[in-house]
């Protein structure tokens, strides 16, 4: 029903559509400022920082899901694969594409010699929490997410 493959540069317009769909689901569509051009540079440029897999519905050959990942380094654990987003378009959820994407991302983690995989899930996203619990994932409530935007950093540093 679905084919999972490594993402290609020509997939990026659809990838960004799915990212925007996720942002709407997470009630933050205004937060997406990424562009296809930025994704081309960041995923396929000389210093690429992310990779991705796509799920294609075999009957339509349309991309219906994505898994976007990158690597981070833990001083406690070493090299880790970080799953930034896994998205399946709303009409295809519950049909197995998410499991195929997640499984392929876990395999990538092992292929690349990572010590494990990490990701986040919103505390109100019960379907996603239930999905990850089926894998026996640890859901750590002890950490608080922190961030600064580039314009805030510039202001702080007087740049």
ZADOKOL-551560 format. One record per residue (C-alpha): y, x, z; residue number from 0; residue in one letter. Coordinates in nm, 2 decimals, always signed. Example, Ala and Ser with C-alpha at 12.3 -4.5 7.8 and 13.67 -1.06 7.14 Angstrom:
2
<nuvo <-0.45 +1.23 +0.78> 0 A>
<nuvo <-0.11 +1.37 +0.71> 1 S>
end
This chain:
159
<nuvo <+0.00 +0.00 +0.00> 0 X>
<nuvo <+0.24 +0.29 +0.08> 1 X>
<nuvo <+0.26 +0.65 -0.03> 2 X>
<nuvo <+0.43 +0.91 +0.19> 3 X>
<nuvo <+0.58 +1.22 +0.03> 4 X>
<nuvo <+0.84 +1.49 +0.09> 5 X>
<nuvo <+1.19 +1.38 +0.02> 6 X>
<nuvo <+1.38 +1.49 -0.29> 7 X>
<nuvo <+1.75 +1.53 -0.36> 8 X>
<nuvo <+1.75 +1.23 -0.59> 9 X>
<nuvo <+1.62 +1.01 -0.29> 10 X>
<nuvo <+1.94 +1.07 -0.09> 11 X>
<nuvo <+2.14 +0.76 -0.21> 12 X>
<nuvo <+1.85 +0.54 -0.09> 13 X>
<nuvo <+1.81 +0.75 +0.23> 14 X>
<nuvo <+2.17 +0.69 +0.32> 15 X>
<nuvo <+2.13 +0.31 +0.25> 16 X>
<nuvo <+1.84 +0.31 +0.50> 17 X>
<nuvo <+2.05 +0.51 +0.75> 18 X>
<nuvo <+2.32 +0.24 +0.72> 19 X>
<nuvo <+2.06 -0.03 +0.76> 20 X>
<nuvo <+1.95 +0.14 +1.09> 21 X>
<nuvo <+2.31 +0.16 +1.20> 22 X>
<nuvo <+2.36 -0.21 +1.15> 23 X>
<nuvo <+2.04 -0.28 +1.35> 24 X>
<nuvo <+2.17 -0.05 +1.63> 25 X>
<nuvo <+2.50 -0.24 +1.63> 26 X>
<nuvo <+2.70 +0.07 +1.52> 27 X>
<nuvo <+2.76 +0.06 +1.14> 28 X>
<nuvo <+3.11 +0.20 +1.18> 29 X>
<nuvo <+2.96 +0.52 +1.32> 30 X>
<nuvo <+2.80 +0.63 +0.99> 31 X>
<nuvo <+3.04 +0.88 +0.83> 32 X>
<nuvo <+2.78 +1.08 +0.65> 33 X>
<nuvo <+2.78 +1.09 +0.27> 34 X>
<nuvo <+2.53 +1.17 -0.01> 35 X>
<nuvo <+2.72 +1.49 -0.09> 36 X>
<nuvo <+2.70 +1.60 +0.28> 37 X>
<nuvo <+2.33 +1.53 +0.28> 38 X>
<nuvo <+2.28 +1.72 -0.05> 39 X>
<nuvo <+2.44 +2.03 +0.11> 40 X>
<nuvo <+2.28 +1.99 +0.45> 41 X>
<nuvo <+1.93 +1.91 +0.32> 42 X>
<nuvo <+1.91 +2.11 -0.01> 43 X>
<nuvo <+2.19 +2.37 +0.02> 44 X>
<nuvo <+2.14 +2.74 +0.10> 45 X>
<nuvo <+2.15 +2.67 +0.47> 46 X>
<nuvo <+1.96 +2.34 +0.48> 47 X>
<nuvo <+1.92 +2.20 +0.83> 48 X>
<nuvo <+1.70 +1.89 +0.79> 49 X>
<nuvo <+1.40 +1.77 +0.60> 50 X>
<nuvo <+1.26 +1.42 +0.54> 51 X>
<nuvo <+0.97 +1.22 +0.42> 52 X>
<nuvo <+0.99 +0.89 +0.23> 53 X>
<nuvo <+0.76 +0.59 +0.23> 54 X>
<nuvo <+0.72 +0.43 -0.11> 55 X>
<nuvo <+0.58 +0.08 -0.16> 56 X>
<nuvo <+0.31 +0.14 -0.42> 57 X>
<nuvo <+0.36 -0.20 -0.60> 58 X>
<nuvo <+0.73 -0.15 -0.65> 59 X>
<nuvo <+0.77 +0.23 -0.63> 60 X>
<nuvo <+1.08 +0.17 -0.41> 61 X>
<nuvo <+1.16 +0.38 -0.10> 62 X>
<nuvo <+1.12 +0.15 +0.19> 63 X>
<nuvo <+1.12 +0.40 +0.48> 64 X>
<nuvo <+1.23 +0.74 +0.58> 65 X>
<nuvo <+1.16 +1.00 +0.85> 66 X>
<nuvo <+1.44 +1.26 +0.90> 67 X>
<nuvo <+1.37 +1.57 +1.11> 68 X>
<nuvo <+1.50 +1.91 +1.20> 69 X>
<nuvo <+1.41 +2.19 +1.44> 70 X>
<nuvo <+1.55 +2.27 +1.78> 71 X>
<nuvo <+1.48 +2.53 +2.03> 72 X>
<nuvo <+1.38 +2.47 +2.39> 73 X>
<nuvo <+1.42 +2.76 +2.63> 74 X>
<nuvo <+1.13 +2.60 +2.82> 75 X>
<nuvo <+0.90 +2.51 +2.53> 76 X>
<nuvo <+1.00 +2.71 +2.22> 77 X>
<nuvo <+1.03 +2.57 +1.87> 78 X>
<nuvo <+1.03 +2.19 +1.86> 79 X>
<nuvo <+1.05 +1.94 +1.58> 80 X>
<nuvo <+1.32 +1.68 +1.64> 81 X>
<nuvo <+1.27 +1.34 +1.48> 82 X>
<nuvo <+1.62 +1.23 +1.41> 83 X>
<nuvo <+1.55 +0.89 +1.26> 84 X>
<nuvo <+1.25 +0.69 +1.14> 85 X>
<nuvo <+1.36 +0.38 +0.95> 86 X>
<nuvo <+1.16 +0.12 +0.77> 87 X>
<nuvo <+1.35 -0.15 +0.59> 88 X>
<nuvo <+1.34 -0.48 +0.77> 89 X>
<nuvo <+1.12 -0.67 +0.52> 90 X>
<nuvo <+0.85 -0.40 +0.55> 91 X>
<nuvo <+0.84 -0.36 +0.92> 92 X>
<nuvo <+0.50 -0.42 +1.09> 93 X>
<nuvo <+0.30 -0.34 +0.78> 94 X>
<nuvo <+0.20 +0.02 +0.86> 95 X>
<nuvo <+0.47 +0.23 +0.69> 96 X>
<nuvo <+0.63 +0.34 +1.02> 97 X>
<nuvo <+0.29 +0.46 +1.14> 98 X>
<nuvo <+0.23 +0.66 +0.82> 99 X>
<nuvo <+0.58 +0.82 +0.84> 100 X>
<nuvo <+0.53 +0.90 +1.21> 101 X>
<nuvo <+0.19 +1.05 +1.16> 102 X>
<nuvo <+0.31 +1.26 +0.87> 103 X>
<nuvo <+0.60 +1.39 +1.08> 104 X>
<nuvo <+0.36 +1.48 +1.36> 105 X>
<nuvo <+0.15 +1.67 +1.10> 106 X>
<nuvo <+0.46 +1.86 +0.99> 107 X>
<nuvo <+0.52 +1.95 +1.35> 108 X>
<nuvo <+0.18 +2.11 +1.37> 109 X>
<nuvo <+0.20 +2.27 +1.02> 110 X>
<nuvo <+0.52 +2.45 +1.12> 111 X>
<nuvo <+0.38 +2.58 +1.45> 112 X>
<nuvo <+0.60 +2.37 +1.67> 113 X>
<nuvo <+0.51 +2.33 +2.04> 114 X>
<nuvo <+0.58 +1.95 +2.02> 115 X>
<nuvo <+0.80 +1.68 +1.88> 116 X>
<nuvo <+1.10 +1.50 +2.04> 117 X>
<nuvo <+1.31 +1.20 +1.96> 118 X>
<nuvo <+1.52 +0.93 +2.12> 119 X>
<nuvo <+1.49 +0.55 +2.13> 120 X>
<nuvo <+1.75 +0.31 +2.25> 121 X>
<nuvo <+1.65 +0.15 +2.58> 122 X>
<nuvo <+1.69 -0.21 +2.43> 123 X>
<nuvo <+1.48 -0.14 +2.12> 124 X>
<nuvo <+1.16 -0.29 +2.25> 125 X>
<nuvo <+0.97 -0.29 +1.92> 126 X>
<nuvo <+1.03 +0.09 +1.88> 127 X>
<nuvo <+0.95 +0.16 +2.25> 128 X>
<nuvo <+0.62 -0.04 +2.21> 129 X>
<nuvo <+0.54 +0.16 +1.89> 130 X>
<nuvo <+0.59 +0.49 +2.07> 131 X>
<nuvo <+0.40 +0.38 +2.38> 132 X>
<nuvo <+0.09 +0.32 +2.16> 133 X>
<nuvo <+0.09 +0.70 +2.10> 134 X>
<nuvo <+0.11 +0.77 +2.47> 135 X>
<nuvo <+0.46 +0.92 +2.43> 136 X>
<nuvo <+0.66 +1.02 +2.74> 137 X>
<nuvo <+0.97 +0.81 +2.76> 138 X>
<nuvo <+1.21 +1.01 +2.98> 139 X>
<nuvo <+1.48 +0.82 +3.15> 140 X>
<nuvo <+1.62 +1.12 +3.34> 141 X>
<nuvo <+1.85 +1.26 +3.07> 142 X>
<nuvo <+2.20 +1.15 +2.96> 143 X>
<nuvo <+2.31 +1.20 +2.60> 144 X>
<nuvo <+2.63 +1.40 +2.56> 145 X>
<nuvo <+2.84 +1.47 +2.25> 146 X>
<nuvo <+3.18 +1.57 +2.12> 147 X>
<nuvo <+3.32 +1.49 +1.78> 148 X>
<nuvo <+3.46 +1.78 +1.56> 149 X>
<nuvo <+3.82 +1.63 +1.60> 150 X>
<nuvo <+3.78 +1.62 +1.98> 151 X>
<nuvo <+3.66 +1.98 +1.98> 152 X>
<nuvo <+3.96 +2.09 +1.77> 153 X>
<nuvo <+4.19 +1.92 +2.01> 154 X>
<nuvo <+4.03 +2.07 +2.32> 155 X>
<nuvo <+4.04 +2.42 +2.16> 156 X>
<nuvo <+4.39 +2.37 +2.03> 157 X>
<nuvo <+4.28 +2.43 +1.67> 158 X>
end
